[in-house]
């Protein structure tokens, strides 16, 4: 038997119930072991009930589970919560849950220098699934009392205090601890408990920090997250954040003590769980992955990329105010209207568009009814995704599990530029999630939104999460990896196909690349694509493997060098193989509006992106 | 008469509202349960701890941090005035006296033997909470504030900016379709809650601010007007703390949209009556909408808070809340159970709506409709 985590013996699990308590909706999935492995059986959802007047998260969980009961005709709920273990066809063997209700885990972090320990602390908190409200550091430009005011105003759920390398000067980190005591911050959820604080700074200052903070706060001291300048050790801080999230934050959220009693597995913050499953898949398949979840309020970007020593490193960033409904006006504010409009293949009245975006913000549940409205919404999504990805590249966040070694020069390079950790050419798979991608009327629309926003290079696989069950599968992976990954592959991931994009630039119409595709049950296809054009080649179904070979013209590179051919075996997909010969490094749209519209229409027609060739 | 409003938005001519009036930290409650209060009456008061100023004694005096506590000339807890001498040190052989003045008025809070840092806490900042609405105190939140209950009319807007304000209601236009222009505003509108119609121009809002109008309630404004008003593009709809010198409440949305008959009727019928308004809006989980409260002169009484929006049914009167036809009013002829394919090729649950100008029912996604209650 496999060693049991939290008392769960994987081999004994026949059925699993998993919920994700989101800020607006609680989603439940039911998984069963069949002859071919674990499969999704049914899903249900109900409004989350963490806010007044309900103020008990288990109400929403029970309602979502009741939907599953109705669909399956099977009893899952008892008087004391979820029925476990499964007996006489009722109940399940395992129940797990994630949560981002009530705004998720909101943290404030501090370090000595913004670009060094401040950045490391931020990565630790983000990697643990938190939203980082602010970073305090000695060089943040604020005065002492301004920091105090900030800490008081923000009312974080938890604070991560770091700073200094082990053996270094203790004064500065103690100074930040003194500031915290003077600020006397209150926790966000209720005034009746001490604010959790994780100390992961210079270990020589730990005793002084303990003396200062322990009388006032729930302090946990863990090993330094930056013990040496060139070395990060984020694991202990991240684990402490998870632990304190359960013990303090969740324990004071409405209904959570009861929910925690229903499951043997700790309730995970939703984004932490998503990161975990993407990380597991990337490591298993040996592929670099970029994942994005674009919601109404926030957009999370996840990546698993080779670290400096070649081992995969997990990164996560949260763009707290980039989204498609609640935050849609912020996309307009941050991207600028002209950047949104550059993706729209028809003239638009700017005043009407601005009002339309605002009206979506104040009535976030409305949906596009006209094709023009859909095109504009997908243009906004491109910009939200682009900005979130830019933030991801700049933060290059998160290190997971293993300690990552960085040389001093790499550490400095990262502070200076940040983007050097993300290599588009090396990313093998891009996964999109969130309504605008998962529910796009044509799958090719989701594919093109990701291509336009992320500008992948070389050959990159594209997929969407069908119903966004990655959070539930992430927490499940902590106790039953096989079940989680089997359901992820078979029922969660919808493979769209791939994009092939040569790096380089040229004159419109000049030969760029010739591509051949062959696979089972399909006629081989071959196409020469000129610079500035796009083309779509067929692929077999996702269950089959296709062979792709491509010869770039001189001056264009698909990863093997300029003019050098590449070939790859790739899984099929719904959309096919998009050949994107619009150029990279740089990618540029025509500045002239009429030319731009003509080009957009040509690309949309080539890929059948919209009906009526919008 | 038929009138429109968003599901979840309350428009009620007679209801009971309770508003918690709570201090940010514990303090003193100044009124008793049963007491009648007006919007400006202070119901609770406290003092926020003052800011902390830091001065590093070790570096200023050139001593070891561990010695910093011994350099104090007054005990911790002592009150000091700005520039009072708070620490001294002498050089070798007692020569070269150096001293550190207090950075501000306040109290000596702490001195650290690790950093050598002295913290001086500035005097506390008084904070008061008023009653906001005319009514009666129905509950005390010990040490924190009270609950004020008022009976009267309640209108929730769709979006607002600016904080709490009050004043007599003053319709400045003749109909819900009219536009609020600067010419409609007069000096006697100072301190009033001015009711516009479908639309307010930037010039009208600037004029209202000049005149000292407390608040403007109007159907819609352009997004560009909001941007000019705030001096920036508002990113996320979390408002209420803007210092605009004016509270602005939109009842319908962005653009030129006639104020719903029901909202207009409620406000126009109460011209001259004292209204309390709040522009605070949060469009997130735990949504907060702006509001206009018009208490009845007879004060509080028993009842329930607000009324619930009607469900969408066949024969419901509805309004379209997204293009195409934003603002059009029609009647539901049919609610097909099966999702229909839209022009976008998306599947959505729709309502078949008959509009006055078309004989044939038109499919509109249910998500894009507001129910209108008669």
Interface residues (C-beta under 8 A of the other chain):
Chain A: X23 X24 X48 X50 X51 X52 X101 X102 X103 X144 X145 X148 X149 X170 X171 X172 X174 X175 X178 X179 X181 X182 X183 X184 X205 X208 X297 X321 X326 X327 X329 X330 X332 X333 X334 X351 X352 X354 X355 X356 X357 X358 X359 X360 X361 X362 X363 X364 X365 X366 X367 X368 X369 X370 X371 X373 X374 X439 X441 X442 X611
Chain B: X6 X49 X51 X52 X53 X54 X65 X109 X110 X112 X114 X115 X116 X117 X119 X121 X122 X158 X159 X222 X223 X224 X226 X232 X233 X234 X235 X236 X237 X253 X254 X255 X281 X283 X284 X285 X286 X321 X322 X323 X324 X326 X342 X343 X344 X345 X346 X348 X364 X365 X367 X368
